[in-house]
Amino acid sequence: MQFRNVTCPSPATQALDPFGDTIRDIEIWRDGKKVIGVDLILQAFESNYMIATAIERKRPDFTLTPRFVLLDPEKDIYAAAKV
């Protein structure tokens, strides 16, 4: 697997918004062929982290790119978790 057009996104600069720049034009190559139908997104988080997601497009006209949201573990995760 090879990733092309990868650059480091600029970190967040505002205290109220922990997300910095987003890189969306990353190419995925496997066995010398470009992988079609998968979007790889690299999102800066705060000043020291990056989040990468890969999204498979089911249709050629699929253009939805999610916006990351900050979760509150107490409210969003723990309350719904079953132990």
Residue frames as a rotation matrix with the C-alpha (Angstrom) as fourth column:
MET 1
0.593 0.805 0.000 0.00
0.805 -0.593 0.000 0.00
0.000 0.000 -1.000 0.00
GLN 2
-0.635 -0.770 0.062 1.31
0.773 -0.634 0.037 3.43
0.011 0.071 0.997 -0.92
PHE 3
0.509 0.751 -0.421 -0.08
0.745 -0.629 -0.221 6.88
-0.431 -0.201 -0.880 -0.12
ARG 4
-0.494 -0.638 0.590 0.68
0.850 -0.497 0.175 9.81
0.182 0.588 0.788 -2.42
ASN 5
-0.188 0.324 0.927 0.09
0.146 -0.924 0.353 13.57
0.971 0.201 0.127 -2.09
VAL 6
0.548 0.331 -0.768 0.34
0.777 0.139 0.614 13.30
0.310 -0.933 -0.181 1.70
THR 7
-0.342 -0.609 0.715 1.21
0.087 -0.779 -0.622 16.55
0.936 -0.150 0.319 3.41
CYS 8
-0.636 0.059 -0.769 1.06
0.768 0.138 -0.625 17.52
0.069 -0.989 -0.133 7.06
PRO 9
0.290 0.803 0.521 -2.06
0.635 -0.568 0.523 19.57
0.716 0.179 -0.675 7.81
SER 10
-0.543 -0.441 0.714 -1.56
-0.149 -0.786 -0.600 22.82
0.826 -0.432 0.361 9.70
PRO 11
-0.679 0.256 -0.688 -2.50
0.710 0.465 -0.529 22.50
0.184 -0.848 -0.497 13.39
ALA 12
0.440 0.898 0.018 -5.39
0.811 -0.406 0.421 24.25
0.386 -0.171 -0.907 15.06
THR 13
-0.617 -0.675 0.405 -4.77
0.468 -0.728 -0.501 27.88
0.633 -0.120 0.765 15.92
GLN 14
-0.219 0.630 0.745 -7.92
-0.616 -0.682 0.395 28.74
0.757 -0.373 0.537 17.85
ALA 15
-0.920 -0.167 0.353 -8.60
-0.390 0.449 -0.804 27.52
-0.024 -0.878 -0.478 21.38
LEU 16
-0.165 0.957 0.237 -12.33
-0.706 0.053 -0.706 27.13
-0.688 -0.284 0.668 20.72
ASP 17
0.830 0.383 -0.405 -11.88
-0.557 0.542 -0.630 24.96
-0.022 0.748 0.663 17.62
PRO 18
0.286 -0.773 0.566 -9.46
-0.377 0.452 0.808 22.03
-0.881 -0.445 -0.162 18.14
PHE 19
0.485 -0.053 0.873 -9.47
0.653 0.686 -0.321 21.11
-0.582 0.726 0.367 14.44
GLY 20
-0.256 -0.662 -0.704 -6.85
-0.213 -0.672 0.709 22.47
-0.943 0.332 0.031 12.06
ASP 21
-0.235 0.087 -0.968 -6.50
-0.953 -0.215 0.212 21.95
-0.190 0.973 0.134 8.32
THR 22
0.433 0.419 0.798 -7.85
-0.154 0.907 -0.393 18.98
-0.888 0.047 0.457 6.40
ILE 23
-0.591 -0.610 -0.527 -5.99
-0.700 0.063 0.712 17.18
-0.401 0.790 -0.464 3.59
ARG 24
0.310 0.861 0.404 -8.36
-0.406 0.504 -0.762 15.47
-0.860 0.073 0.506 1.15
ASP 25
0.696 0.008 -0.718 -6.42
-0.718 0.055 -0.694 14.85
0.034 0.998 0.044 -2.07
ILE 26
-0.261 -0.779 0.571 -4.42
-0.748 0.537 0.390 11.85
-0.610 -0.325 -0.723 -0.82
GLU 27
0.307 0.286 -0.908 -4.09
-0.842 0.526 -0.120 9.03
0.443 0.801 0.402 -3.35
ILE 28
0.239 -0.180 0.954 -4.02
-0.579 0.762 0.289 5.36
-0.779 -0.622 0.078 -2.36
TRP 29
0.189 -0.266 -0.945 -2.03
-0.900 0.337 -0.275 2.94
0.392 0.903 -0.176 -4.54
ARG 30
0.274 -0.097 0.957 -1.87
-0.540 0.808 0.237 -0.83
-0.796 -0.581 0.169 -4.25
ASP 31
0.101 -0.355 0.929 0.20
0.525 0.812 0.253 -3.17
-0.845 0.463 0.269 -6.42
GLY 32
-0.816 -0.573 0.077 1.05
0.393 -0.452 0.801 -0.26
-0.425 0.683 0.594 -8.74
LYS 33
-0.440 0.741 0.507 -2.61
0.601 -0.176 0.780 0.69
0.667 0.648 -0.368 -9.35
LYS 34
-0.859 0.206 0.469 -4.55
-0.407 -0.830 -0.381 3.64
0.311 -0.519 0.797 -7.99
VAL 35
-0.713 0.665 -0.224 -7.35
0.681 0.581 -0.445 2.60
-0.166 -0.470 -0.867 -5.63
ILE 36
-0.752 0.558 0.351 -10.63
-0.197 -0.699 0.687 4.09
0.629 0.448 0.636 -6.84
GLY 37
0.161 0.969 -0.187 -13.67
0.064 0.178 0.982 4.62
0.985 -0.170 -0.034 -4.64
VAL 38
0.389 -0.092 -0.916 -11.92
0.913 0.170 0.371 5.33
0.121 -0.981 0.150 -1.33
ASP 39
0.503 -0.217 0.837 -11.35
-0.070 -0.975 -0.211 8.80
0.861 0.048 -0.506 0.11
LEU 40
0.071 -0.564 -0.823 -8.52
0.957 0.272 -0.103 9.15
0.282 -0.780 0.559 2.62
ILE 41
0.598 0.232 0.767 -8.82
0.058 -0.967 0.248 12.24
0.799 -0.104 -0.592 4.80
LEU 42
-0.247 -0.730 -0.638 -6.16
0.879 0.108 -0.464 13.59
0.407 -0.675 0.615 7.18
GLN 43
0.601 0.577 0.553 -7.39
0.212 -0.783 0.585 16.09
0.771 -0.234 -0.593 9.80
ALA 44
-0.596 -0.785 0.167 -5.19
0.097 -0.277 -0.956 18.09
0.797 -0.554 0.241 12.18
PHE 45
0.598 0.741 -0.307 -6.34
0.404 0.052 0.913 17.92
0.692 -0.670 -0.268 15.80
GLU 46
0.885 -0.275 -0.375 -5.07
0.205 -0.492 0.846 20.42
-0.417 -0.826 -0.379 18.35
SER 47
0.621 -0.689 -0.374 -1.35
-0.772 -0.619 -0.142 21.16
-0.134 0.377 -0.916 17.91
ASN 48
-0.366 -0.883 0.294 0.18
-0.842 0.448 0.300 17.69
-0.397 -0.137 -0.908 18.17
TYR 49
-0.402 0.291 0.868 -2.22
0.083 0.956 -0.282 15.17
-0.912 -0.041 -0.409 16.64
MET 50
-0.621 0.304 -0.722 -3.74
-0.783 -0.196 0.591 14.05
0.039 0.932 0.360 13.34
ILE 51
-0.084 0.670 0.737 -6.78
-0.238 0.705 -0.668 11.90
-0.968 -0.232 0.100 12.64
ALA 52
-0.807 -0.159 -0.569 -6.96
-0.588 0.122 0.800 9.81
-0.057 0.980 -0.192 9.46
THR 53
0.001 0.834 0.551 -10.13
-0.265 0.532 -0.805 8.27
-0.964 -0.145 0.221 8.08
ALA 54
-0.972 -0.171 -0.160 -10.78
-0.203 0.278 0.939 6.19
-0.116 0.945 -0.305 4.99
ILE 55
-0.121 0.992 0.031 -14.27
-0.396 -0.020 -0.918 6.29
-0.910 -0.123 0.395 3.51
GLU 56
-0.822 -0.068 0.566 -15.45
0.419 0.600 0.682 3.93
-0.386 0.797 -0.464 0.79
ARG 57
-0.499 0.666 -0.555 -17.74
-0.747 -0.655 -0.113 5.56
-0.439 0.358 0.824 -1.73
LYS 58
-0.292 0.495 0.818 -20.61
0.225 0.867 -0.444 3.28
-0.930 0.055 -0.365 -2.71
ARG 59
0.663 0.528 0.531 -21.58
0.667 -0.094 -0.739 5.36
-0.341 0.844 -0.414 -5.75
PRO 60
-0.221 -0.796 0.563 -19.48
0.946 -0.316 -0.075 7.46
0.237 0.516 0.823 -8.15
ASP 61
0.029 0.300 0.953 -21.48
0.198 -0.937 0.289 10.59
0.980 0.181 -0.086 -7.20
PHE 62
0.667 0.185 -0.721 -20.84
0.712 0.125 0.691 10.14
0.218 -0.975 -0.048 -3.46
THR 63
0.007 -0.668 0.744 -19.36
0.247 -0.720 -0.649 13.40
0.969 0.188 0.159 -2.13
LEU 64
0.895 0.391 0.213 -20.13
-0.101 -0.287 0.952 13.39
0.434 -0.874 -0.218 1.59
THR 65
-0.242 -0.951 -0.191 -17.06
0.291 0.116 -0.950 14.24
0.926 -0.285 0.249 3.64
PRO 66
0.571 0.580 -0.582 -17.78
0.701 0.026 0.713 14.14
0.429 -0.814 -0.391 7.36
ARG 67
0.119 -0.472 0.873 -16.81
-0.448 -0.810 -0.377 16.94
0.886 -0.347 -0.308 9.71
PHE 68
-0.409 -0.329 -0.851 -15.17
0.565 0.641 -0.519 15.64
0.716 -0.694 -0.077 12.82
VAL 69
0.429 0.542 0.723 -16.86
-0.354 -0.635 0.686 16.57
0.831 -0.551 -0.081 16.08
LEU 70
-0.698 -0.681 0.222 -15.43
-0.414 0.132 -0.900 16.52
0.583 -0.721 -0.374 19.57
LEU 71
0.213 0.775 -0.595 -17.18
0.150 0.576 0.803 13.97
0.965 -0.260 0.006 21.78
ASP 72
-0.116 -0.135 0.984 -17.74
-0.944 -0.292 -0.152 14.21
0.308 -0.947 -0.094 25.51
PRO 73
-0.712 -0.220 -0.667 -16.97
-0.174 0.975 -0.136 10.66
0.681 0.019 -0.732 26.78
GLU 74
-0.923 0.381 0.061 -19.19
-0.004 0.149 -0.989 11.06
-0.386 -0.913 -0.136 29.85
LYS 75
-0.158 0.930 -0.331 -22.22
-0.570 -0.360 -0.739 12.16
-0.807 0.072 0.587 27.86
ASP 76
0.214 0.259 -0.942 -21.69
-0.976 0.032 -0.214 10.59
-0.026 0.965 0.260 24.43
ILE 77
-0.251 -0.430 -0.867 -20.06
-0.526 0.813 -0.251 7.24
0.813 0.393 -0.430 25.19
TYR 78
-0.964 -0.265 0.008 -20.16
-0.148 0.514 -0.845 6.10
0.220 -0.816 -0.535 28.82
ALA 79
-0.448 0.866 0.221 -23.88
-0.706 -0.192 -0.682 6.75
-0.548 -0.462 0.698 29.26
ALA 80
0.442 0.643 -0.625 -24.69
-0.896 0.355 -0.268 4.46
0.049 0.678 0.733 26.33
ALA 81
-0.430 -0.715 -0.551 -22.10
-0.640 0.672 -0.374 1.76
0.637 0.192 -0.746 27.12
LYS 82
0.776 0.620 0.114 -23.28
-0.551 0.580 0.600 -1.50
0.306 -0.529 0.792 28.58
VAL 83
-0.292 -0.918 0.267 -20.85
-0.929 0.207 -0.305 -3.23
0.225 -0.338 -0.914 30.92
